[in-house]
Amino acid sequence: MLANGLASGDIYPKENLNLVNDIIENGGAIVSEYMVGVKSKKYYFPIRNRIVSGLADKVLVVEAGEKSGTLITVRTCIRARKRYICSASVCLFIQLQKVRIYL
């Protein structure tokens, strides 16, 4: 799931272009809600995270920074009453942030 358009010049970060090509060559799909030619913007990433959590049955959280997009995704899961699994350190961090957890 991208936070930009699907043209090769749109891929962010540029280092992911080979990964995108590998996914496509191996029968996978690259998904974006943005038109070809749209470059990523900071505020597109929380929107993308909402879609990622919406597509997933469960979300596995391994690592999360204080202002990370990961926590945005967890909050989206919580609001949608979806299940997520996190490492002990991340769960503790989320609890300290006073975010309700549904496990």
Wavefront OBJ file of the C-alpha trace (Angstrom):
o trace
v 0.000 0.000 0.000
v 1.564 3.230 -1.139
v 1.131 6.824 -0.024
v 1.810 8.038 -3.575
v 1.036 7.245 -7.198
v 2.015 4.023 -8.969
v 4.516 5.283 -11.559
v 8.131 4.262 -10.949
v 9.024 7.936 -10.425
v 6.370 8.186 -7.683
v 7.738 5.411 -5.434
v 8.929 6.651 -2.053
v 11.524 6.079 -0.866
v 13.295 5.486 -4.176
v 15.173 2.546 -2.616
v 11.865 0.620 -2.590
v 11.563 0.580 -6.382
v 13.348 -2.804 -6.617
v 11.062 -4.206 -3.920
v 7.994 -2.956 -5.815
v 9.275 -4.590 -9.010
v 9.992 -7.880 -7.170
v 6.477 -7.931 -5.698
v 4.908 -7.411 -9.129
v 7.200 -9.956 -10.855
v 6.225 -12.567 -8.267
v 2.483 -12.122 -8.749
v 1.852 -9.632 -5.941
v 0.022 -6.342 -6.129
v 0.936 -2.763 -5.340
v -2.054 -0.699 -4.234
v -2.549 3.055 -4.077
v -5.540 5.329 -3.929
v -3.549 8.077 -5.658
v -3.325 8.790 -9.380
v -0.146 8.129 -11.345
v 2.203 11.080 -10.916
v 1.148 11.935 -7.350
v 4.168 12.308 -5.075
v 3.899 11.335 -1.421
v 3.181 14.014 1.153
v 3.586 13.805 4.918
v -0.163 13.750 5.556
v -0.761 10.910 3.044
v 0.895 8.361 5.348
v -1.760 8.401 8.134
v -4.410 8.003 5.416
v -2.514 5.025 4.015
v -2.209 3.493 7.499
v -5.988 3.678 7.910
v -6.385 1.678 4.710
v -3.708 -0.836 5.727
v -5.474 -1.546 9.014
v -8.810 -1.731 7.190
v -7.498 -4.380 4.799
v -5.927 -6.488 7.553
v -7.691 -9.015 9.779
v -5.035 -8.471 12.442
v -2.072 -6.122 12.737
v 1.275 -7.238 14.157
v 3.194 -4.396 15.816
v 6.875 -5.090 16.361
v 8.184 -1.587 16.907
v 6.669 1.868 17.351
v 8.113 5.283 18.010
v 6.305 7.940 20.018
v 5.032 9.789 16.936
v 5.147 6.897 14.518
v 2.648 5.941 11.882
v 2.494 2.581 13.614
v 0.601 4.116 16.523
v -1.791 5.746 14.061
v -2.435 2.279 12.641
v -2.984 0.839 16.141
v -5.446 3.621 16.997
v -7.319 2.868 13.776
v -7.473 -0.816 14.754
v -8.770 0.094 18.190
v -11.489 2.347 16.771
v -12.548 -0.420 14.374
v -12.374 -2.984 17.199
v -9.869 -5.029 15.218
v -7.337 -7.233 16.906
v -3.683 -6.422 16.963
v -0.686 -8.137 18.461
v 2.315 -6.261 19.755
v 5.623 -6.942 21.433
v 5.696 -6.436 25.208
v 7.661 -3.186 24.933
v 5.237 -1.746 22.376
v 2.186 -2.790 24.417
v 3.680 -1.129 27.490
v 4.394 2.002 25.455
v 0.809 2.050 24.157
v -0.548 1.616 27.695
v 1.627 4.508 28.890
v 0.125 6.597 26.089
v -3.308 5.821 27.630
v -4.565 4.080 24.513
v -7.213 1.429 25.175
v -6.133 -2.015 24.105
v -8.466 -4.733 22.865
v -6.620 -8.056 22.798
l 1 2 3 4 5 6 7 8 9 10 11 12 13 14 15 16 17 18 19 20 21 22 23 24 25 26 27 28 29 30 31 32 33 34 35 36 37 38 39 40 41 42 43 44 45 46 47 48 49 50 51 52 53 54 55 56 57 58 59 60 61 62 63 64 65 66 67 68 69 70 71 72 73 74 75 76 77 78 79 80 81 82 83 84 85 86 87 88 89 90 91 92 93 94 95 96 97 98 99 100 101 102 103
